[in-house]
């Protein structure tokens, strides 16, 4: 398909992936329509942007009223061990209403049309598409689906995700202000609780792999976390959401594009299976699909995603269960990460790399091996264990 045949691109979904794709295409003079069911919505998520995201997209560096720059983090293990440290590079914590609004305004200023509409059906029409919405019908030459992981439209293009491809989240928007980002790990549990400070409130929540726990269990764990640190649920707004966390098998057969269509962001499952980070991958996938279209080679989009970060995310899917359920030197892996980071400056450097997103999982794995060896030497009580286990594969 060449540029000359693409007169109208329709983007379904006005979140980070859809808005970025629309902006890039509209800025190049293409006709683009963004169809979004809920304009200016608050999506239930932490809203964290890593240094990697801020470095690639400087316009996302916030003003004081838009987001909160966080420089202090605390990790807590299931055995009550804690690691509190200053970030080398701050995180930006956005309310999703603000972030989505910012990106949609940029798309509109570039020339994209934004329509409040819920699309319920997709139909191939000649070389393009016909879309049936609640308010009207739409036609376009190319379709970008960026309406989130739970969109029912996905199944009209490709195989849908299964229950094990999600994490269930539950939480509260808690009134108040704080400067500390806090994460709590649990024993034998694929997930974690968090408290993310925002400009006017805190996002306090928990995520767990679907099938690991029921909603009642999530709520009980979260309420225990909130009681421990004094986060009050009084006057708080409740949220719940399904977050993509694709299985190894789903990654192996993932389709991101087909004739006349592409999936971006959460609709493509492009979320880190270990950390749950998805905003950077949403924005970047929207940019990559737009650039592929502008070059007249939309068929290259999946391979470009795969090469840039898809392989790393697929590796993350293989590592996730080992991270949350594995053991090292007689302790749970998350517990050892917290303990080693608290007592070894060299291991803390590896943790900083992971938070910043400055290293892929492939490079992090190598640094983790070196960091563990350094940490075992830094931590006096572990030196004897290290001497007896130095022949083991760390």
N, C-alpha and C positions, 0 to 999 in steps of 0.2 A: 504494500500500500504506500503510495507516495503522498507528499504534502499536497499536491494539486488536487487530490481527490478528497481531502479532509477539509470540508468547508465549515463544519460545526462539530465541536467536541462537547459532549455532555458529561459532567461530573456529578455523580450522585453522592452527596455527603460533603458538608462544609467544614469538617474538622481539619487538623493539621495537614493530612495527606491531600485531601481534595482541594483545600484552599491554596496550598503551595503549587500543585499541578496547574490549577486555574490561573494563578498569577503568572507563572512562567509562560504559559501559552498565550494568555491575553497580552502580555507585555511584548510578545513577538508579533502581535497583530492578528492573532487567530480569533475566531468567534468561539466563545466559551460560555456555557451556561452551567451554573452550579445550582443543583436542586437539593435543598436541605429542609428536612422536616421541621427542625426546631432551631430557629435563629437565636443566638445568644444564650445557649444552654450551659448549665454547670454539670459537666460529666464527673461521675464519681471516680476520682483517682487522686494520687498524690499531687501530680502536676509538676514533678521535678524535671528540670532541664540541666543536663550535665555540662561540664566545661566543654566537652566535645561539641555539643550542640551550640553553645554560645560562641565558640571559636569559629565554627563554620557559618553561622548565621548571626552576625553581630547585631542586627536589628532586633533580635530577641533579648538582648541585654536590657533589663527592665529599668524603668524609673521607679521611684519609691512607692508610688501609688498602684503600679501595675502588678508587681510581684515582690517577693522578699528574697534577698540574697542571704543564703545561709552559709555560715563558715564553721559552725561547731556541730559535731555529730557524736552520738553515743550509740554503741552497739552493746546489747545485753544478751548473754548466753542463758541457756536453760538452768544452769547451776548457779545463776546470779553473778557470775563473773561479768565485768564490764570493761569497756574500752571507750574512753572519751578523748577526742582529739580535735585539733583545728585543721580544716581542709586547706591544702595548698592553693586550690582554686575553688571559689565558692560555687554552690548550686543556686539556681534561680527557681523558686517555687511559685508557680502561677496558679491562680484560680482558673479553671478551664474556661469559664465564661469569658474571662479577660483574654486569655491566649487565643481562643477560637475567634473572638471578635477582632483581635488585632490582625490575624492572618486573613480573615474574610475581608476586612477593610482594605488590606493591601491588594487582594485580588480584584475588588471592585475598582479601586483607583487605577489599576492596570488596564481596566476595560472589561472585566468579566461581568456577566449578568448573574445576579444572585436571586433565586426565586424560592420562596417558602412553599415547599411542596413535599408530599409524601408519595413516593413512587411505589406502586404495588405490583406492577407486571412489566416484564421486558419482552419485546417481540422483535426478532430479526425482520428487517424491512429492506429488501433489495440488498445493497451493499452496506447498509447502515442499520439503525435501530429505531423502533417506535416504543415509546414509554407511556404507560398508562398511570396517571396520578390521580389523587383524590380530587384535584381541581381541574385537571385538563390532560391533554395528550401532547407529547413532545416527540420530535424527530431529530436524530443526529447521525453523524457519520462514524463517530468513534465514541466508545463508552468507557469511562473510568469509574469503577465502583470503589468508593471510599467511605462507605456508610457504616463501618464498624464490623466487628467479628460476628455479631448476632444477626446481621441483616439476612432476611429471608431471600433476598434477591440473589445472594451468592449461589444458592442451589439451582438457579436458572441459568448459571454460566458454567459451573463446575461442581465437583463433589463437595458436599458440605463438611464442616468440622464435626467430630464426634465429641461425646461428653468428656473424654480424657484429654481433650485439646484445650481445656479451660481451667482457670482458677476462679473460684468464687470469692468475691470481696464483700465485706460488710463494714460499715463504719458510720462516723458522725462528723458533721461540721460543727466543731466545738467553739463557742464564743471565747474570746481571749487572745492574748498575744504571747509569743515566746520567741526565743532566738535559737533554740536547740532542736535539731532533727534527731529523733530517737527511733531505733529499730530493735525489736525484741524477737529472738529466736526461741523455738520450743524444742523439746525432746522428741525425736522420731516424728517429725511433722514437716511436710513439704509446704512451707509458707512462713509468714512472719507477721508481726504486728508493727504498726508504725505511728508516729506522730510527726506530721509535716507542718511547720509553721507557715502561715500565709499572712498577707498584710493585715487582715482584719479578723482572722479566725485561724483555727488549726484543723487540718484534716487528720483525724485519728481513726485508724482502721486496721483491718486484718485481711489477709488472703490465704487461701488454702486450695490445694489441688482438688478438683471435683472428684468425689469418691473417697477422699481422705476423711472428711468430716461433714456433718450436717450443719444447717444454719444454726441450730441451737448450740452446737459445739463451738462454732466460730464466735457466736455471741458471748459464750461463757469465757473463752480465752481472752477475748477483747476486753470484756468488763473487768477481768482480773488485772490486765495490763493497765487499764484506766484507773482502777482503784489504787494500784501500787504507786502511780505517779501523780495522782490527784487531778486527772482530767475529768471534769464534770460533764455528765450527759444532760444536765438541766438546761433546757432551752436549745438543745442541739438538734440539728436536722439529720435524719437518718438517710443513709444511702446504701445501695447494694448494686453489684454489677458483675458480669462475667468477663474476665480478662483472658485473652488468648495466651496459651502456654502450650504450644504444639508438641505432640509426642514425636518420638524418633521416627515412627512409621509414617506419620503425616508429613513430616519434613521431606522424607524420601520421595513421596509422590506429589508434592505440592505443585499446583499449577497457578501461576500468577498472570497468565495472559492467554488469549486465544484470538481467533479471527475477529478483529474489530473491537476487542475489549481488553481491559487490564484491571487488576486488583491492586490497591495500594493501602498502606497502613494496616490497621487492625483487620480489615476485610481480607487481607492477604495473610493474616497471622503473623505479621512482622513485629514481634515482641520478644524481648529477651526472656527465655524460659526460666532463668535463674533469678533475675532481679525484678522482672515485671516491667522494665523500662520499655516504653513504646513510642514516646513522643518524637525522639530523634529519628527513629526508623520510619515513622509515619511521614515526617517532613521530607526526609531524604528520599524515600520511595516515590513520593509525589513529584519531587524534582527530577528523579531519574526517568520516570515514565514520560514526563513532559519533554525532557531533552531528547529522549528516543524518538518521540513523535516529531519534534522539530527537525531532527536529522532524517526523517523519512524512514526510520527503521524501528517501528514499535515492537517488532518481533525480537529485538535484542534486549528488551527491558528485563525479562526474567534472568538472563545470563548475567547482566550487569549487576542486578541485585544480588544474585548468588555469589558473584565474585567479590563484591564490595563488603557485604556483611551477612549474606544468607548462609554461607558455610559456617561462619562463626556462631550464628544463632542455632543452627542445626547441631553443632558441637555442644552448645549450651544445653540443648535438650538431652543429650547423652550424659552430661555432667550433673544435671539438676538433681536427680535422685541420689547420686553418689554424694553430692554436697550435703543434702539435707538428711540422709540416712547413713552415710558412711561413718567410719571410725578411723581415728589416727592416734596411735600410742595410747589406746585404751579409752579415748574420749570421743565424743561426737565431733564431726568436722566443724560445724559452726562454733561449737564451744572452744575448740582448739584455735580457730581463727581469732576469736575474741581474746583468748588468753595470750597467744603469741604476739598479737598486735599490741597488747597492753604492755608487754615486757621486752619487745624487740623492735628498736627503731627501724631496722632493715626490713622486717616483715611488715611493719606499718606502711612502708613505702609501697609495697605490693598492693595493700588495701587501698591506698590513695590512687594508684593507677586504675584499679577496678572501678572506683567511684567516679573518677574523671572520665572514664571511657576511653582513655588514651591508649589502651592495649587491647588487642583482640584476645579471645580465649586461647588461641594457639600460643601467642606470646606470653599471656598471663600464666599458662600452664608451666612454661619453661621457667619464668621468673618465680613462680610459686615453689617449684622444686628447690631452686637456689635459696629462696627466702626462708623455706622451712629449715634447711640446713643451717643457715645463718641464725635463725631464731633459736634453734636448739642449742647452738653454741652461746648465744647471748644470754639465754635463760639458764642460770647456774644449776638449778635442780634437775634440768633435763640433760645435762652434759654426759652423765654416766649412762643414761638411757641411749643417747645418741652414739656413744662409744660402742655399746653392744649391738646397736642396730645399724651401724654405718654401712653395712653391706646390703641393707634392704633397699628396695626401690622407693625412694621418697618422692 
